């Protein structure tokens, strides 16, 4: 059965609204407190990148909070948030599939980088990937008594169809300039797994210790490809791993240069209800640190 992408997008937005309402101020502060277990500001000061998930806020909010806190603690005068741009139209998905099959990304109207303040395509406006980031960023500002006018500006950018050639993406030079001196964070759900994501039942893992170890191994294999600068290999890894970070990963590796990546923490979200599919159907969320190689 073909996926109704418009209906799924609406369902995800409704789910996010409900989960954030359930979280409330108390839950938000609990995630912020837990996020302070990680002290990652030095990574951003050194030109590294922090990656946070965008799955259920109940499951991974503390990982997002850790990155928001690090961005503020870094002392940078601006923050760049590189976001996934989900394929919520059949045309966007068709373009992504065609590029993964070897077609030229330049042949598709979605090729490029979107975001606030940029003319051109506006699919980013309907995406959910940074909703929880915005929530924890505002909550941490409030907790510190910092107004949004006093805080460093956050520039959201949404690359699409890197296709193994991030250097050719329209807008890449402007993004390079924007990232100069910025604290750079990005979001990814780098492992989608189970029956609802098309895996054969006999090949699935539950989100138990074994399943999370498998997810970590798959995520680390993608990190290894980016460490090598193998953009096309990474693009194809994301197809296999069902990672939504195929474009962001290529972009930040190209713009920041050689780095070492590490999974600091892993979580999961059960997505069987979202997709109306049997279990196991789940997403692994990871807090990932990229540090520059000297």
C-alpha positions as CSV (number, residue, x, y, z in Angstrom):
1,X,0.0,0.0,0.0
2,X,1.4,3.4,-1.0
3,X,2.2,5.7,1.9
4,X,-0.1,8.7,2.2
5,X,2.6,11.3,2.9
6,X,0.3,14.3,3.4
7,X,-1.8,12.4,6.0
8,X,1.4,11.2,7.7
9,X,2.8,14.7,7.9
10,X,-0.5,15.9,9.6
11,X,-0.4,13.0,12.0
12,X,3.2,13.7,13.0
13,X,2.4,17.4,13.7
14,X,-0.6,16.4,15.8
15,X,1.6,13.9,17.7
16,X,4.3,16.5,18.3
17,X,1.7,19.0,19.6
18,X,0.2,16.4,21.9
19,X,3.5,15.2,23.3
20,X,4.8,18.7,23.9
21,X,1.6,19.5,25.8
22,X,2.0,16.3,27.9
23,X,5.6,17.3,28.6
24,X,4.7,20.7,30.0
25,X,7.1,22.9,31.9
26,X,7.9,20.3,34.5
27,X,8.9,17.7,32.0
28,X,10.8,20.2,30.0
29,X,12.9,21.2,33.0
30,X,13.5,17.5,33.8
31,X,14.9,17.0,30.3
32,X,17.0,20.2,30.6
33,X,18.4,18.9,33.9
34,X,19.3,15.6,32.4
35,X,20.8,17.2,29.4
36,X,23.4,19.0,31.6
37,X,25.0,15.6,32.2
38,X,26.8,16.3,28.9
39,X,29.3,19.1,28.7
40,X,29.7,19.6,25.0
41,X,30.4,23.3,24.6
42,X,34.1,22.8,23.9
43,X,33.2,20.6,20.9
44,X,31.3,23.5,19.3
45,X,34.0,26.0,20.2
46,X,36.5,23.8,18.4
47,X,34.4,23.8,15.2
48,X,32.8,20.4,15.9
49,X,29.2,19.4,15.3
50,X,26.6,18.0,17.7
51,X,23.8,15.8,16.4
52,X,20.5,15.3,18.2
53,X,17.4,13.2,17.3
54,X,13.9,14.5,16.5
55,X,11.9,11.4,17.5
56,X,9.4,11.5,20.4
57,X,10.3,14.3,22.8
58,X,9.5,12.0,25.7
59,X,12.2,9.7,24.6
60,X,15.0,11.9,23.4
61,X,14.3,15.4,24.8
62,X,17.3,15.3,27.0
63,X,19.6,14.7,24.0
64,X,18.2,17.7,22.3
65,X,18.5,19.8,25.5
66,X,22.2,18.8,25.8
67,X,22.8,20.3,22.3
68,X,20.8,23.5,23.0
69,X,22.8,24.0,26.3
70,X,26.1,23.4,24.6
71,X,25.3,25.9,21.9
72,X,24.5,28.6,24.5
73,X,27.5,27.6,26.6
74,X,29.9,27.8,23.6
75,X,29.7,31.6,23.6
76,X,29.2,31.7,19.8
77,X,27.5,34.8,18.5
78,X,25.3,32.7,16.2
79,X,24.0,29.1,15.9
80,X,23.4,27.2,12.7
81,X,20.9,24.3,12.9
82,X,21.3,22.0,9.9
83,X,18.0,20.1,9.6
84,X,16.6,17.1,7.8
85,X,14.1,17.9,5.1
86,X,11.6,15.1,5.0
87,X,10.1,13.9,1.7
88,X,6.5,14.7,2.5
89,X,5.4,14.8,-1.2
90,X,5.5,12.1,-3.8
91,X,7.6,14.3,-6.0
92,X,10.2,14.9,-3.3
93,X,10.4,11.2,-2.6
94,X,10.7,10.3,-6.3
95,X,13.5,12.8,-6.6
96,X,15.3,11.3,-3.6
97,X,14.9,7.8,-5.0
98,X,16.1,8.8,-8.4
99,X,19.2,10.5,-7.1
100,X,20.0,7.4,-5.0
101,X,19.8,5.4,-8.2
102,X,22.3,7.6,-9.8
103,X,20.4,10.5,-11.4
104,X,21.8,14.0,-11.4
105,X,20.5,16.0,-8.5
106,X,20.6,19.1,-10.6
107,X,17.7,17.6,-12.7
108,X,15.3,18.1,-9.8
109,X,13.6,21.4,-8.6
110,X,14.2,20.5,-4.9
111,X,18.0,20.5,-5.3
112,X,19.5,23.0,-2.9
113,X,19.3,24.5,0.6
114,X,16.1,25.9,2.1
115,X,15.5,27.9,5.2
116,X,14.1,31.1,6.7
117,X,15.3,34.2,4.9
118,X,16.2,32.3,1.7
119,X,14.1,32.8,-1.4
120,X,13.0,29.9,-3.5
121,X,11.4,26.7,-2.3
122,X,9.6,26.6,1.1
123,X,9.0,23.0,1.9
124,X,11.0,23.5,5.1
125,X,8.0,25.4,6.6
126,X,6.0,22.1,7.0
127,X,8.8,20.1,8.4
128,X,8.8,18.9,12.0
129,X,12.5,18.1,12.5
130,X,13.3,21.2,14.5
131,X,10.1,21.6,16.5
132,X,11.6,20.1,19.7
133,X,14.9,21.9,19.2
134,X,13.1,25.2,19.1
135,X,11.2,24.2,22.3
136,X,14.3,23.4,24.3
137,X,16.2,26.4,23.0
138,X,13.4,28.7,24.1
139,X,13.1,26.9,27.4
140,X,16.8,27.1,28.2
141,X,16.8,30.8,27.4
142,X,13.9,31.3,29.8
143,X,15.6,29.3,32.5
144,X,18.7,31.5,32.2
145,X,16.7,34.7,32.0
146,X,17.9,35.5,28.5
147,X,15.5,37.2,26.1
148,X,15.3,36.0,22.5
149,X,16.6,39.4,21.4
150,X,19.7,38.9,23.7
151,X,20.3,35.3,22.6
152,X,22.5,34.4,19.6
153,X,20.4,34.1,16.5
154,X,19.6,30.6,15.2
155,X,19.8,30.1,11.5
156,X,17.9,27.0,10.3
157,X,19.1,25.4,7.0
158,X,17.6,22.4,5.2
159,X,19.7,20.9,2.4
160,X,18.2,18.5,0.0
161,X,19.6,16.1,-2.6
162,X,23.3,16.3,-1.9
163,X,23.6,13.1,-3.9
164,X,27.3,12.5,-3.0
165,X,28.2,15.9,-4.3
166,X,27.6,18.4,-1.4
167,X,30.1,20.8,-3.0
168,X,27.7,21.3,-5.9
169,X,24.6,22.1,-3.9
170,X,23.2,25.6,-4.8
171,X,23.7,27.8,-1.7
172,X,26.6,25.8,-0.3
173,X,29.0,28.8,-0.4
174,X,26.6,31.0,1.4
175,X,26.1,28.3,4.0
176,X,29.9,28.0,4.4
177,X,30.1,31.7,5.2
178,X,27.2,31.5,7.6
179,X,28.9,28.7,9.5
180,X,32.1,30.7,10.0
181,X,32.3,31.3,13.8
182,X,29.0,29.6,14.4
183,X,28.0,26.9,16.8
184,X,26.7,24.2,14.5
185,X,24.2,21.6,15.5
186,X,22.2,19.2,13.3
187,X,19.4,16.7,13.7
188,X,19.1,13.2,12.5
189,X,17.1,10.0,13.2
190,X,19.8,7.8,11.7
191,X,18.2,4.4,12.0
192,X,14.5,3.5,11.3
193,X,13.7,-0.2,11.7
194,X,11.1,-2.8,11.6
195,X,7.9,-4.0,9.9
196,X,6.5,-0.5,9.5
197,X,9.7,0.6,7.7
198,X,9.6,-2.4,5.3
199,X,11.9,-4.8,7.0
200,X,11.0,-8.5,6.8
201,X,9.6,-9.8,10.1
202,X,12.3,-12.5,10.4
203,X,15.0,-9.9,10.0
204,X,13.8,-7.4,12.7
205,X,15.1,-6.6,16.1
206,X,13.2,-5.4,19.1
207,X,14.3,-2.2,20.8
208,X,16.0,-4.1,23.5
209,X,19.7,-4.3,24.4
210,X,20.4,-6.4,21.3
211,X,18.4,-4.2,19.0
212,X,20.0,-1.0,20.3
213,X,23.5,-2.5,19.9
214,X,22.6,-3.4,16.3
215,X,21.3,0.2,15.8
216,X,24.5,1.6,17.2
217,X,26.6,-0.6,15.0
218,X,24.7,0.6,11.9
219,X,25.0,4.2,12.9
220,X,28.7,3.8,13.5
221,X,29.2,2.4,10.0
222,X,27.7,5.5,8.6
223,X,29.9,7.7,10.8
224,X,32.9,5.7,9.4
225,X,31.9,6.5,5.9
226,X,31.7,10.2,6.6
227,X,35.0,10.1,8.4
228,X,36.5,8.9,5.2
229,X,34.8,11.6,3.2
230,X,32.9,8.9,1.2
231,X,29.8,11.0,0.4
232,X,28.3,8.7,-2.1
233,X,28.9,5.6,0.1
234,X,27.3,7.5,2.9
235,X,24.3,8.5,0.8
236,X,23.7,4.8,0.0
237,X,24.3,3.8,3.6
238,X,21.4,6.1,4.6
239,X,19.2,4.4,2.1
240,X,20.0,1.0,3.7
241,X,19.9,2.2,7.3
242,X,16.8,4.3,6.6
243,X,18.6,7.3,8.0
244,X,17.1,10.7,7.3
245,X,20.5,12.4,7.5
246,X,21.8,11.7,4.1
247,X,21.9,15.4,3.1
248,X,22.9,17.0,6.4
249,X,25.7,14.5,7.0
250,X,27.3,15.2,3.6
251,X,27.0,18.9,4.0
252,X,28.5,19.3,7.5
253,X,31.3,16.9,6.7
254,X,32.2,18.8,3.5
255,X,32.0,22.2,5.1
256,X,33.8,21.3,8.4
257,X,36.4,19.0,6.8
258,X,37.9,15.8,8.5
259,X,36.3,15.0,11.8
260,X,35.9,12.0,14.1
261,X,32.4,10.9,15.1
262,X,31.2,9.1,18.2
263,X,27.8,8.0,19.5
264,X,27.5,9.4,23.0
265,X,24.1,8.1,23.8
266,X,21.3,6.2,22.2
267,X,17.5,6.1,22.7
268,X,14.5,4.8,20.8
269,X,10.9,5.6,20.0
270,X,8.3,3.0,19.2
271,X,6.6,4.1,15.9
272,X,4.2,1.3,15.4
273,X,1.2,3.4,16.4
274,X,2.3,6.3,14.2
275,X,2.4,4.0,11.1
276,X,-0.5,1.7,12.2
277,X,1.9,-1.2,11.8
278,X,2.8,-4.2,13.9
279,X,5.7,-4.2,16.3
280,X,8.7,-4.0,16.0
281,X,8.5,-0.6,14.3
282,X,10.9,1.8,15.9
283,X,13.4,4.6,15.5
284,X,16.8,4.9,17.1
285,X,17.8,8.4,18.3
286,X,21.4,9.2,19.0
287,X,23.4,12.0,20.5
288,X,26.4,12.2,18.3
289,X,29.6,14.3,18.7
290,X,31.8,15.2,15.8
291,X,35.2,16.6,16.7
292,X,37.7,18.1,14.2
293,X,40.8,16.1,13.4
294,X,44.0,18.1,14.0
